Amino acid sequence: MPRFLKNKQFIFVIVIAVALISAMAYTYGGGRNVTPIESAIGSILSPVEKVFYSVGNGISNFFTSIKEIGTLRAKNAELEKEVIKLSKNDIMLQEYINENNRLRDMLNFKDNNTNITTKPANIISKNPGNWFNTFNIDAGSNNGIKPKMAVLDEKGNLVGIVTDVGKDWSKVLSIIDVDSSVSALDVRTRDNGIVRGDSNGNLNMIYIPIDSKIEKGDLITTSDMSMFPRGLIIGRVEKVEKDEGSLLKQAVIKPEADFERLEFVQVVTNMKTTGN
């Protein structure tokens, strides 16, 4: 006799299993009250069925989780692409807003200064460093630009003067450069002086009369003695000092134009010295 048939427990389990299968086959398709034997067999096999069900359910959940992880990764990749797309759209929107603000400022300046004609231009390069001491713009002789023309920011604040001109580019010397000088006027006191650049991104107004009432906060513009149109805003007085060894005063002027963040300018094309 085979060895496994000598094992009484094994034979008992086989008998019970066969009986249960027979009972299930008998009862399939209709409802009835179970017999005492069927009830006993069910009680014995219920724990076994529970274990197999739990294991099977766990395996099913495991593979379902793996599938869901793959789905989540795919969704995450799509969301990342959408975030990148939205970020690019935000950048483009901000650029449109910036450009609109620049054009609006330039239009306001032109509306308030109908006697001044300007040509817009973009800054395409500048000297090394934080300050725009010298820089190049994308407008030249083909656009009517000539040497010694004044250069303004979009709000109309004085930025510098054109020094060299090519067909489609020009070089600009800014008013904060040490080689720059502009005849200037204190709007409140009517005192005249010369504004020169320094190495710190500021301006110095010199040759101010000793009895001048110039003070911090005064607005400084170009004067009639300048080659530039009268009334272009240069900056505001930050500090007033007496010149050592002279009967004059000098003032530190903070430029109204932002010389760290210039991107766009406008060139005054009807300058006094151009014969226009």
CYANA upper distance limits for C-alpha pairs under 8 A (distance plus 0.5 A):
  1 MET  CA      5 LEU  CA      7.52
  1 MET  CA      6 LYS  CA      8.10
  2 PRO  CA      6 LYS  CA      7.61
  3 ARG  CA      7 ASN  CA      7.75
  4 PHE  CA     10 PHE  CA      7.87
  5 LEU  CA     10 PHE  CA      8.00
  5 LEU  CA     11 ILE  CA      7.00
  7 ASN  CA     11 ILE  CA      6.91
  8 LYS  CA     12 PHE  CA      6.60
  9 GLN  CA     13 VAL  CA      6.78
 10 PHE  CA     14 ILE  CA      6.78
 11 ILE  CA     15 VAL  CA      6.70
 12 PHE  CA     16 ILE  CA      6.69
 13 VAL  CA     17 ALA  CA      6.58
 14 ILE  CA     18 VAL  CA      6.66
 15 VAL  CA     19 ALA  CA      6.62
 16 ILE  CA     20 LEU  CA      6.59
 16 ILE  CA     41 ILE  CA      6.91
 17 ALA  CA     21 ILE  CA      6.64
 18 VAL  CA     22 SER  CA      6.59
 19 ALA  CA     23 ALA  CA      6.59
 19 ALA  CA     38 GLU  CA      8.46
 19 ALA  CA     41 ILE  CA      8.33
 20 LEU  CA     24 MET  CA      6.59
 20 LEU  CA     38 GLU  CA      7.48
 20 LEU  CA     41 ILE  CA      7.10
 20 LEU  CA     42 GLY  CA      7.93
 21 ILE  CA     25 ALA  CA      6.59
 22 SER  CA     26 TYR  CA      6.59
 23 ALA  CA     27 THR  CA      6.65
 23 ALA  CA     38 GLU  CA      7.40
 24 MET  CA     28 TYR  CA      6.39
 27 THR  CA     31 GLY  CA      7.33
 27 THR  CA     32 ARG  CA      7.82
 34 VAL  CA     38 GLU  CA      6.43
 34 VAL  CA     39 SER  CA      6.81
 35 THR  CA     39 SER  CA      6.67
 36 PRO  CA     40 ALA  CA      6.66
 37 ILE  CA     41 ILE  CA      6.69
 38 GLU  CA     42 GLY  CA      6.54
 39 SER  CA     43 SER  CA      6.70
 40 ALA  CA     44 ILE  CA      6.86
 41 ILE  CA     45 LEU  CA      6.72
 42 GLY  CA     46 SER  CA      6.21
 43 SER  CA     47 PRO  CA      8.19
 44 ILE  CA     48 VAL  CA      8.32
 45 LEU  CA     49 GLU  CA      6.62
 46 SER  CA     50 LYS  CA      6.52
 47 PRO  CA     51 VAL  CA      6.77
 48 VAL  CA     52 PHE  CA      6.86
 49 GLU  CA     53 TYR  CA      6.44
 50 LYS  CA     54 SER  CA      6.53
 51 VAL  CA     55 VAL  CA      6.66
 52 PHE  CA     56 GLY  CA      6.48
 53 TYR  CA     57 ASN  CA      6.37
 54 SER  CA     58 GLY  CA      6.47
 55 VAL  CA     59 ILE  CA      6.72
 56 GLY  CA     60 SER  CA      6.67
 57 ASN  CA     61 ASN  CA      6.62
 58 GLY  CA     62 PHE  CA      6.58
 59 ILE  CA     63 PHE  CA      6.91
 60 SER  CA     64 THR  CA      6.63
 61 ASN  CA     65 SER  CA      6.49
 62 PHE  CA     66 ILE  CA      6.88
 63 PHE  CA     67 LYS  CA      6.76
 64 THR  CA     68 GLU  CA      6.65
 65 SER  CA     69 ILE  CA      6.58
 66 ILE  CA     70 GLY  CA      6.97
 67 LYS  CA     71 THR  CA      6.85
 68 GLU  CA     72 LEU  CA      6.51
 69 ILE  CA     73 ARG  CA      6.63
 70 GLY  CA     74 ALA  CA      6.80
 71 THR  CA     75 LYS  CA      6.71
 72 LEU  CA     76 ASN  CA      6.44
 73 ARG  CA     77 ALA  CA      6.65
 74 ALA  CA     78 GLU  CA      6.85
 75 LYS  CA     79 LEU  CA      6.65
 76 ASN  CA     80 GLU  CA      6.62
 77 ALA  CA     81 LYS  CA      6.83
 78 GLU  CA     82 GLU  CA      6.75
 79 LEU  CA     83 VAL  CA      6.62
 80 GLU  CA     84 ILE  CA      6.77
 81 LYS  CA     85 LYS  CA      6.66
 82 GLU  CA     86 LEU  CA      6.58
 83 VAL  CA     87 SER  CA      6.54
 84 ILE  CA     88 LYS  CA      6.75
 85 LYS  CA     89 ASN  CA      6.73
 86 LEU  CA     90 ASP  CA      6.58
 87 SER  CA     91 ILE  CA      6.77
 88 LYS  CA     92 MET  CA      6.73
 89 ASN  CA     93 LEU  CA      6.52
 90 ASP  CA     94 GLN  CA      6.60
 91 ILE  CA     95 GLU  CA      6.73
 92 MET  CA     96 TYR  CA      6.73
 93 LEU  CA     97 ILE  CA      6.71
 94 GLN  CA     98 ASN  CA      6.61
 95 GLU  CA     99 GLU  CA      6.58
 96 TYR  CA    100 ASN  CA      6.52
 97 ILE  CA    101 ASN  CA      6.64
 98 ASN  CA    102 ARG  CA      6.75
 99 GLU  CA    103 LEU  CA      6.69
100 ASN  CA    104 ARG  CA      6.54
101 ASN  CA    105 ASP  CA      6.65
102 ARG  CA    106 MET  CA      6.69
102 ARG  CA    154 GLU  CA      6.27
102 ARG  CA    155 LYS  CA      8.27
102 ARG  CA    264 PHE  CA      8.41
103 LEU  CA    107 LEU  CA      6.56
103 LEU  CA    154 GLU  CA      7.85
104 ARG  CA    108 ASN  CA      6.66
105 ASP  CA    109 PHE  CA      6.74
105 ASP  CA    154 GLU  CA      6.29
105 ASP  CA    155 LYS  CA      5.63
106 MET  CA    110 LYS  CA      6.75
106 MET  CA    154 GLU  CA      5.40
106 MET  CA    155 LYS  CA      6.16
106 MET  CA    156 GLY  CA      7.60
107 LEU  CA    111 ASP  CA      6.60
108 ASN  CA    112 ASN  CA      6.79
108 ASN  CA    155 LYS  CA      8.26
109 PHE  CA    113 ASN  CA      6.50
109 PHE  CA    154 GLU  CA      8.41
109 PHE  CA    155 LYS  CA      6.58
109 PHE  CA    156 GLY  CA      6.45
110 LYS  CA    114 THR  CA      6.21
110 LYS  CA    116 ILE  CA      7.69
110 LYS  CA    117 THR  CA      8.31
116 ILE  CA    229 PRO  CA      8.45
116 ILE  CA    268 VAL  CA      7.25
116 ILE  CA    269 THR  CA      8.33
116 ILE  CA    270 ASN  CA      7.09
117 THR  CA    268 VAL  CA      6.23
117 THR  CA    269 THR  CA      6.19
117 THR  CA    270 ASN  CA      6.38
118 THR  CA    266 GLN  CA      6.24
118 THR  CA    267 VAL  CA      5.61
118 THR  CA    268 VAL  CA      4.87
118 THR  CA    269 THR  CA      5.97
118 THR  CA    270 ASN  CA      8.22
119 LYS  CA    143 ASN  CA      8.30
119 LYS  CA    266 GLN  CA      5.73
119 LYS  CA    267 VAL  CA      5.51
119 LYS  CA    268 VAL  CA      7.06
119 LYS  CA    269 THR  CA      7.29
120 PRO  CA    264 PHE  CA      8.03
120 PRO  CA    265 VAL  CA      6.43
120 PRO  CA    266 GLN  CA      4.66
120 PRO  CA    267 VAL  CA      6.82
121 ALA  CA    137 ILE  CA      6.56
121 ALA  CA    138 ASP  CA      6.31
121 ALA  CA    139 ALA  CA      6.40
121 ALA  CA    264 PHE  CA      6.57
121 ALA  CA    265 VAL  CA      5.91
121 ALA  CA    266 GLN  CA      6.26
121 ALA  CA    267 VAL  CA      7.93
122 ASN  CA    137 ILE  CA      5.96
122 ASN  CA    138 ASP  CA      6.21
122 ASN  CA    139 ALA  CA      8.40
122 ASN  CA    263 GLU  CA      6.64
122 ASN  CA    264 PHE  CA      5.15
122 ASN  CA    265 VAL  CA      6.69
123 ILE  CA    135 PHE  CA      7.44
123 ILE  CA    136 ASN  CA      6.33
123 ILE  CA    137 ILE  CA      4.91
123 ILE  CA    138 ASP  CA      7.08
123 ILE  CA    262 LEU  CA      8.02
123 ILE  CA    263 GLU  CA      5.90
123 ILE  CA    264 PHE  CA      6.38
123 ILE  CA    265 VAL  CA      7.73
124 ILE  CA    135 PHE  CA      8.16
124 ILE  CA    136 ASN  CA      6.24
124 ILE  CA    137 ILE  CA      5.88
124 ILE  CA    138 ASP  CA      6.83
125 SER  CA    135 PHE  CA      6.14
125 SER  CA    136 ASN  CA      5.76
125 SER  CA    137 ILE  CA      7.73
126 LYS  CA    132 PHE  CA      6.77
126 LYS  CA    133 ASN  CA      8.27
126 LYS  CA    134 THR  CA      6.40
126 LYS  CA    135 PHE  CA      4.40
126 LYS  CA    136 ASN  CA      6.62
127 ASN  CA    131 TRP  CA      8.48
127 ASN  CA    132 PHE  CA      7.12
127 ASN  CA    133 ASN  CA      7.18
127 ASN  CA    134 THR  CA      6.14
127 ASN  CA    135 PHE  CA      6.54
130 ASN  CA    260 GLU  CA      6.36
131 TRP  CA    201 GLY  CA      6.96
131 TRP  CA    259 PHE  CA      6.18
131 TRP  CA    260 GLU  CA      5.81
132 PHE  CA    174 SER  CA      7.26
132 PHE  CA    259 PHE  CA      6.07
132 PHE  CA    260 GLU  CA      7.10
132 PHE  CA    262 LEU  CA      8.08
133 ASN  CA    173 LEU  CA      6.77
133 ASN  CA    174 SER  CA      5.64
133 ASN  CA    175 ILE  CA      8.08
133 ASN  CA    176 ILE  CA      6.69
133 ASN  CA    177 ASP  CA      5.54
134 THR  CA    171 LYS  CA      7.61
134 THR  CA    172 VAL  CA      6.04
134 THR  CA    173 LEU  CA      5.22
134 THR  CA    174 SER  CA      6.28
134 THR  CA    177 ASP  CA      8.06
135 PHE  CA    171 LYS  CA      6.30
135 PHE  CA    172 VAL  CA      5.87
135 PHE  CA    173 LEU  CA      7.46
135 PHE  CA    174 SER  CA      8.44
136 ASN  CA    169 TRP  CA      7.22
136 ASN  CA    170 SER  CA      6.03
136 ASN  CA    171 LYS  CA      4.97
136 ASN  CA    172 VAL  CA      6.54
137 ILE  CA    169 TRP  CA      6.04
137 ILE  CA    170 SER  CA      5.93
137 ILE  CA    171 LYS  CA      7.05
137 ILE  CA    172 VAL  CA      8.10
138 ASP  CA    168 ASP  CA      6.43
138 ASP  CA    169 TRP  CA      5.12
138 ASP  CA    170 SER  CA      7.32
139 ALA  CA    143 ASN  CA      6.36
139 ALA  CA    145 ILE  CA      7.39
139 ALA  CA    167 LYS  CA      8.18
139 ALA  CA    168 ASP  CA      5.45
139 ALA  CA    169 TRP  CA      5.09
139 ALA  CA    170 SER  CA      6.59
140 GLY  CA    144 GLY  CA      7.12
140 GLY  CA    145 ILE  CA      5.55
140 GLY  CA    146 LYS  CA      7.95
140 GLY  CA    165 VAL  CA      6.06
140 GLY  CA    166 GLY  CA      5.76
140 GLY  CA    167 LYS  CA      5.35
140 GLY  CA    168 ASP  CA      4.72
140 GLY  CA    169 TRP  CA      4.84
140 GLY  CA    170 SER  CA      5.75
141 SER  CA    145 ILE  CA      5.38
141 SER  CA    146 LYS  CA      6.95
141 SER  CA    165 VAL  CA      6.86
141 SER  CA    166 GLY  CA      6.55
141 SER  CA    167 LYS  CA      5.25
141 SER  CA    168 ASP  CA      6.97
141 SER  CA    169 TRP  CA      8.21
142 ASN  CA    167 LYS  CA      5.79
142 ASN  CA    168 ASP  CA      6.58
143 ASN  CA    167 LYS  CA      8.48
143 ASN  CA    168 ASP  CA      7.83
144 GLY  CA    269 THR  CA      7.75
145 ILE  CA    149 MET  CA      7.85
145 ILE  CA    165 VAL  CA      7.60
145 ILE  CA    170 SER  CA      8.22
145 ILE  CA    267 VAL  CA      8.05
145 ILE  CA    269 THR  CA      7.21
146 LYS  CA    162 VAL  CA      7.61
146 LYS  CA    164 ASP  CA      8.46
146 LYS  CA    165 VAL  CA      6.91
146 LYS  CA    269 THR  CA      8.36
146 LYS  CA    274 THR  CA      8.14
147 PRO  CA    161 ILE  CA      8.23
147 PRO  CA    162 VAL  CA      5.51
147 PRO  CA    163 THR  CA      5.60
147 PRO  CA    164 ASP  CA      6.45
147 PRO  CA    165 VAL  CA      6.95
148 LYS  CA    161 ILE  CA      6.09
148 LYS  CA    162 VAL  CA      5.52
148 LYS  CA    163 THR  CA      6.53
148 LYS  CA    273 THR  CA      8.17
148 LYS  CA    274 THR  CA      8.43
149 MET  CA    161 ILE  CA      6.08
149 MET  CA    162 VAL  CA      5.79
149 MET  CA    228 PHE  CA      8.17
149 MET  CA    267 VAL  CA      7.17
149 MET  CA    268 VAL  CA      6.47
149 MET  CA    269 THR  CA      6.94
149 MET  CA    271 MET  CA      6.59
149 MET  CA    274 THR  CA      8.29
150 ALA  CA    158 LEU  CA      7.88
150 ALA  CA    159 VAL  CA      8.21
150 ALA  CA    160 GLY  CA      6.50
150 ALA  CA    161 ILE  CA      5.10
150 ALA  CA    162 VAL  CA      6.97
150 ALA  CA    228 PHE  CA      6.69
150 ALA  CA    267 VAL  CA      6.38
150 ALA  CA    268 VAL  CA      5.81
150 ALA  CA    269 THR  CA      8.33
150 ALA  CA    271 MET  CA      7.88
151 VAL  CA    158 LEU  CA      6.77
151 VAL  CA    159 VAL  CA      5.93
151 VAL  CA    160 GLY  CA      5.54
151 VAL  CA    161 ILE  CA      5.94
151 VAL  CA    162 VAL  CA      7.42
151 VAL  CA    172 VAL  CA      8.13
151 VAL  CA    265 VAL  CA      7.17
151 VAL  CA    266 GLN  CA      6.32
151 VAL  CA    267 VAL  CA      4.99
151 VAL  CA    268 VAL  CA      6.67
152 LEU  CA    156 GLY  CA      5.67
152 LEU  CA    157 ASN  CA      5.77
152 LEU  CA    158 LEU  CA      5.08
152 LEU  CA    159 VAL  CA      5.38
152 LEU  CA    160 GLY  CA      7.45
152 LEU  CA    265 VAL  CA      6.08
152 LEU  CA    266 GLN  CA      5.73
152 LEU  CA    267 VAL  CA      6.70
152 LEU  CA    268 VAL  CA      7.99
153 ASP  CA    157 ASN  CA      5.98
153 ASP  CA    158 LEU  CA      7.18
153 ASP  CA    159 VAL  CA      6.72
153 ASP  CA    257 ALA  CA      7.11
153 ASP  CA    262 LEU  CA      8.11
153 ASP  CA    264 PHE  CA      7.05
153 ASP  CA    265 VAL  CA      4.98
153 ASP  CA    266 GLN  CA      6.58
154 GLU  CA    264 PHE  CA      7.13
154 GLU  CA    265 VAL  CA      6.17
154 GLU  CA    266 GLN  CA      6.97
156 GLY  CA    232 LEU  CA      7.55
156 GLY  CA    233 ILE  CA      7.73
156 GLY  CA    266 GLN  CA      8.44
157 ASN  CA    232 LEU  CA      6.75
157 ASN  CA    233 ILE  CA      5.42
157 ASN  CA    234 ILE  CA      6.59
157 ASN  CA    256 GLU  CA      6.77
157 ASN  CA    257 ALA  CA      6.19
158 LEU  CA    175 ILE  CA      8.22
158 LEU  CA    232 LEU  CA      6.53
158 LEU  CA    233 ILE  CA      6.33
158 LEU  CA    234 ILE  CA      5.85
158 LEU  CA    256 GLU  CA      8.43
158 LEU  CA    257 ALA  CA      7.48
159 VAL  CA    174 SER  CA      6.03
159 VAL  CA    175 ILE  CA      6.45
159 VAL  CA    234 ILE  CA      8.34
159 VAL  CA    257 ALA  CA      7.04
160 GLY  CA    172 VAL  CA      6.80
160 GLY  CA    173 LEU  CA      5.92
160 GLY  CA    174 SER  CA      4.33
160 GLY  CA    175 ILE  CA      5.34
161 ILE  CA    172 VAL  CA      5.98
161 ILE  CA    173 LEU  CA      5.91
161 ILE  CA    174 SER  CA      6.87
161 ILE  CA    175 ILE  CA      8.11
162 VAL  CA    170 SER  CA      7.27
162 VAL  CA    171 LYS  CA      6.36
162 VAL  CA    172 VAL  CA      4.95
162 VAL  CA    173 LEU  CA      6.84
163 THR  CA    170 SER  CA      8.02
163 THR  CA    171 LYS  CA      6.23
163 THR  CA    172 VAL  CA      6.20
163 THR  CA    173 LEU  CA      6.97
164 ASP  CA    170 SER  CA      6.08
164 ASP  CA    171 LYS  CA      5.53
164 ASP  CA    172 VAL  CA      7.79
165 VAL  CA    169 TRP  CA      6.72
165 VAL  CA    170 SER  CA      4.84
165 VAL  CA    171 LYS  CA      6.92
166 GLY  CA    170 SER  CA      6.24
173 LEU  CA    177 ASP  CA      7.41
173 LEU  CA    180 SER  CA      7.71
174 SER  CA    180 SER  CA      7.51
175 ILE  CA    180 SER  CA      5.82
175 ILE  CA    181 SER  CA      7.41
175 ILE  CA    182 VAL  CA      8.10
175 ILE  CA    196 ARG  CA      7.37
175 ILE  CA    197 GLY  CA      6.26
175 ILE  CA    203 LEU  CA      8.25
176 ILE  CA    180 SER  CA      7.35
176 ILE  CA    196 ARG  CA      7.36
176 ILE  CA    197 GLY  CA      4.34
176 ILE  CA    198 ASP  CA      6.50
176 ILE  CA    199 SER  CA      8.11
176 ILE  CA    201 GLY  CA      6.18
176 ILE  CA    202 ASN  CA      6.55
176 ILE  CA    203 LEU  CA      6.46
177 ASP  CA    196 ARG  CA      8.05
177 ASP  CA    197 GLY  CA      5.19
177 ASP  CA    198 ASP  CA      6.70
177 ASP  CA    199 SER  CA      7.58
177 ASP  CA    201 GLY  CA      8.38
178 VAL  CA    196 ARG  CA      6.95
178 VAL  CA    197 GLY  CA      4.99
178 VAL  CA    198 ASP  CA      5.56
178 VAL  CA    199 SER  CA      7.12
179 ASP  CA    196 ARG  CA      8.00
179 ASP  CA    197 GLY  CA      7.50
180 SER  CA    196 ARG  CA      6.10
180 SER  CA    197 GLY  CA      6.42
181 SER  CA    194 ILE  CA      6.88
181 SER  CA    195 VAL  CA      5.95
181 SER  CA    196 ARG  CA      5.05
181 SER  CA    197 GLY  CA      7.61
182 VAL  CA    194 ILE  CA      6.05
182 VAL  CA    195 VAL  CA      5.58
182 VAL  CA    196 ARG  CA      7.13
182 VAL  CA    222 THR  CA      7.62
182 VAL  CA    226 SER  CA      6.91
183 SER  CA    192 ASN  CA      7.88
183 SER  CA    193 GLY  CA      6.55
183 SER  CA    194 ILE  CA      5.19
183 SER  CA    195 VAL  CA      6.83
183 SER  CA    222 THR  CA      6.50
183 SER  CA    223 SER  CA      6.30
183 SER  CA    224 ASP  CA      8.48
183 SER  CA    225 MET  CA      6.56
183 SER  CA    226 SER  CA      5.32
184 ALA  CA    192 ASN  CA      6.23
184 ALA  CA    193 GLY  CA      5.82
184 ALA  CA    194 ILE  CA      6.08
184 ALA  CA    195 VAL  CA      6.73
184 ALA  CA    205 MET  CA      8.37
184 ALA  CA    220 ILE  CA      7.01
184 ALA  CA    221 THR  CA      6.06
184 ALA  CA    222 THR  CA      4.97
184 ALA  CA    223 SER  CA      5.37
184 ALA  CA    225 MET  CA      8.50
184 ALA  CA    226 SER  CA      7.75
185 LEU  CA    190 ARG  CA      6.50
185 LEU  CA    191 ASP  CA      6.18
185 LEU  CA    192 ASN  CA      5.09
185 LEU  CA    193 GLY  CA      6.88
185 LEU  CA    220 ILE  CA      6.03
185 LEU  CA    221 THR  CA      5.87
185 LEU  CA    222 THR  CA      6.45
185 LEU  CA    223 SER  CA      5.73
186 ASP  CA    190 ARG  CA      5.53
186 ASP  CA    191 ASP  CA      5.77
186 ASP  CA    192 ASN  CA      7.03
186 ASP  CA    214 ILE  CA      7.78
186 ASP  CA    218 ASP  CA      7.10
186 ASP  CA    219 LEU  CA      6.51
186 ASP  CA    220 ILE  CA      5.26
186 ASP  CA    221 THR  CA      7.19
187 VAL  CA    191 ASP  CA      8.29
187 VAL  CA    218 ASP  CA      7.64
187 VAL  CA    219 LEU  CA      6.27
187 VAL  CA    220 ILE  CA      6.57
187 VAL  CA    221 THR  CA      7.41
188 ARG  CA    214 ILE  CA      8.47
188 ARG  CA    218 ASP  CA      7.13
188 ARG  CA    219 LEU  CA      7.75
189 THR  CA    212 SER  CA      7.87
189 THR  CA    213 LYS  CA      7.00
189 THR  CA    214 ILE  CA      6.84
191 ASP  CA    208 ILE  CA      7.32
191 ASP  CA    209 PRO  CA      7.96
191 ASP  CA    212 SER  CA      7.35
191 ASP  CA    214 ILE  CA      8.21
192 ASN  CA    207 TYR  CA      8.23
192 ASN  CA    208 ILE  CA      7.00
192 ASN  CA    223 SER  CA      7.98
193 GLY  CA    205 MET  CA      6.56
193 GLY  CA    206 ILE  CA      6.08
193 GLY  CA    207 TYR  CA      5.61
193 GLY  CA    208 ILE  CA      5.87
194 ILE  CA    204 ASN  CA      8.49
194 ILE  CA    205 MET  CA      5.84
194 ILE  CA    206 ILE  CA      5.82
194 ILE  CA    207 TYR  CA      6.99
195 VAL  CA    203 LEU  CA      6.83
195 VAL  CA    204 ASN  CA      5.95
195 VAL  CA    205 MET  CA      4.74
195 VAL  CA    206 ILE  CA      6.93
196 ARG  CA    203 LEU  CA      6.06
196 ARG  CA    204 ASN  CA      5.77
196 ARG  CA    205 MET  CA      6.90
196 ARG  CA    206 ILE  CA      8.36
197 GLY  CA    201 GLY  CA      7.81
197 GLY  CA    202 ASN  CA      6.78
197 GLY  CA    203 LEU  CA      5.10
197 GLY  CA    204 ASN  CA      6.78
198 ASP  CA    202 ASN  CA      6.33
198 ASP  CA    203 LEU  CA      6.32
198 ASP  CA    204 ASN  CA      7.51
201 GLY  CA    259 PHE  CA      7.97
202 ASN  CA    252 VAL  CA      7.67
202 ASN  CA    253 ILE  CA      6.76
202 ASN  CA    254 LYS  CA      6.04
202 ASN  CA    255 PRO  CA      6.95
203 LEU  CA    252 VAL  CA      6.35
203 LEU  CA    253 ILE  CA      5.37
203 LEU  CA    254 LYS  CA      6.81
203 LEU  CA    255 PRO  CA      7.38
204 ASN  CA    250 GLN  CA      7.41
204 ASN  CA    251 ALA  CA      6.22
204 ASN  CA    252 VAL  CA      5.23
204 ASN  CA    253 ILE  CA      6.26
205 MET  CA    250 GLN  CA      5.97
205 MET  CA    251 ALA  CA      5.56
205 MET  CA    252 VAL  CA      6.83
205 MET  CA    253 ILE  CA      7.24
206 ILE  CA    248 LEU  CA      8.39
206 ILE  CA    249 LYS  CA      7.21
206 ILE  CA    250 GLN  CA      5.08
206 ILE  CA    251 ALA  CA      7.23
207 TYR  CA    248 LEU  CA      6.38
207 TYR  CA    249 LYS  CA      6.95
207 TYR  CA    250 GLN  CA      7.04
208 ILE  CA    212 SER  CA      7.36
208 ILE  CA    248 LEU  CA      6.02
208 ILE  CA    249 LYS  CA      5.38
208 ILE  CA    250 GLN  CA      6.32
209 PRO  CA    247 LEU  CA      7.78
209 PRO  CA    248 LEU  CA      5.55
209 PRO  CA    249 LYS  CA      6.55
210 ILE  CA    242 LYS  CA      8.06
210 ILE  CA    247 LEU  CA      6.04
210 ILE  CA    248 LEU  CA      4.99
210 ILE  CA    249 LYS  CA      5.87
212 SER  CA    249 LYS  CA      8.40
214 ILE  CA    218 ASP  CA      7.40
214 ILE  CA    240 VAL  CA      7.95
215 GLU  CA    237 VAL  CA      7.17
215 GLU  CA    239 LYS  CA      7.71
215 GLU  CA    240 VAL  CA      6.89
216 LYS  CA    236 ARG  CA      7.96
216 LYS  CA    237 VAL  CA      5.27
216 LYS  CA    238 GLU  CA      5.61
216 LYS  CA    239 LYS  CA      6.13
216 LYS  CA    240 VAL  CA      7.50
217 GLY  CA    236 ARG  CA      6.00
217 GLY  CA    237 VAL  CA      5.54
217 GLY  CA    238 GLU  CA      6.96
218 ASP  CA    236 ARG  CA      5.96
218 ASP  CA    237 VAL  CA      5.82
219 LEU  CA    233 ILE  CA      8.09
219 LEU  CA    234 ILE  CA      8.38
219 LEU  CA    235 GLY  CA      6.62
219 LEU  CA    236 ARG  CA      5.17
219 LEU  CA    237 VAL  CA      7.20
220 ILE  CA    233 ILE  CA      6.81
220 ILE  CA    234 ILE  CA      6.10
220 ILE  CA    235 GLY  CA      5.89
220 ILE  CA    236 ARG  CA      6.21
220 ILE  CA    237 VAL  CA      7.78
221 THR  CA    230 ARG  CA      7.99
221 THR  CA    231 GLY  CA      5.66
221 THR  CA    232 LEU  CA      5.69
221 THR  CA    233 ILE  CA      4.91
221 THR  CA    234 ILE  CA      5.55
221 THR  CA    235 GLY  CA      7.59
222 THR  CA    226 SER  CA      6.81
222 THR  CA    228 PHE  CA      7.28
222 THR  CA    229 PRO  CA      7.57
222 THR  CA    230 ARG  CA      5.75
222 THR  CA    231 GLY  CA      5.64
222 THR  CA    232 LEU  CA      5.74
222 THR  CA    233 ILE  CA      7.18
222 THR  CA    234 ILE  CA      7.37
223 SER  CA    228 PHE  CA      8.44
223 SER  CA    229 PRO  CA      8.28
223 SER  CA    230 ARG  CA      5.63
223 SER  CA    231 GLY  CA      6.94
224 ASP  CA    229 PRO  CA      7.90
224 ASP  CA    230 ARG  CA      5.88
226 SER  CA    230 ARG  CA      7.83
227 MET  CA    271 MET  CA      7.90
227 MET  CA    272 LYS  CA      6.84
227 MET  CA    273 THR  CA      7.05
228 PHE  CA    232 LEU  CA      8.32
228 PHE  CA    271 MET  CA      6.94
228 PHE  CA    272 LYS  CA      7.49
229 PRO  CA    271 MET  CA      7.18
229 PRO  CA    272 LYS  CA      7.66
233 ILE  CA    256 GLU  CA      7.63
234 ILE  CA    255 PRO  CA      6.32
234 ILE  CA    256 GLU  CA      6.49
234 ILE  CA    257 ALA  CA      8.21
235 GLY  CA    253 ILE  CA      6.47
235 GLY  CA    254 LYS  CA      5.85
235 GLY  CA    255 PRO  CA      4.65
235 GLY  CA    256 GLU  CA      4.90
235 GLY  CA    257 ALA  CA      8.11
236 ARG  CA    253 ILE  CA      5.87
236 ARG  CA    254 LYS  CA      5.90
236 ARG  CA    255 PRO  CA      7.17
236 ARG  CA    256 GLU  CA      7.49
237 VAL  CA    251 ALA  CA      6.98
237 VAL  CA    252 VAL  CA      6.44
237 VAL  CA    253 ILE  CA      5.02
237 VAL  CA    254 LYS  CA      6.82
238 GLU  CA    251 ALA  CA      7.70
238 GLU  CA    252 VAL  CA      5.88
238 GLU  CA    253 ILE  CA      5.94
238 GLU  CA    254 LYS  CA      6.63
239 LYS  CA    251 ALA  CA      6.01
239 LYS  CA    252 VAL  CA      5.62
239 LYS  CA    253 ILE  CA      7.83
240 VAL  CA    249 LYS  CA      7.63
240 VAL  CA    250 GLN  CA      6.45
240 VAL  CA    251 ALA  CA      4.78
240 VAL  CA    252 VAL  CA      6.94
241 GLU  CA    249 LYS  CA      6.24
241 GLU  CA    250 GLN  CA      5.85
241 GLU  CA    251 ALA  CA      6.44
242 LYS  CA    246 SER  CA      8.49
242 LYS  CA    247 LEU  CA      8.33
242 LYS  CA    248 LEU  CA      6.75
242 LYS  CA    249 LYS  CA      4.79
242 LYS  CA    250 GLN  CA      6.52
243 ASP  CA    247 LEU  CA      7.52
243 ASP  CA    248 LEU  CA      6.07
243 ASP  CA    249 LYS  CA      5.69
243 ASP  CA    250 GLN  CA      6.71
258 ASP  CA    262 LEU  CA      6.85
269 THR  CA    276 ASN  CA      8.45
270 ASN  CA    274 THR  CA      7.57
270 ASN  CA    275 GLY  CA      8.47
270 ASN  CA    276 ASN  CA      5.87
271 MET  CA    275 GLY  CA      7.87
271 MET  CA    276 ASN  CA      7.17
272 LYS  CA    276 ASN  CA      7.50
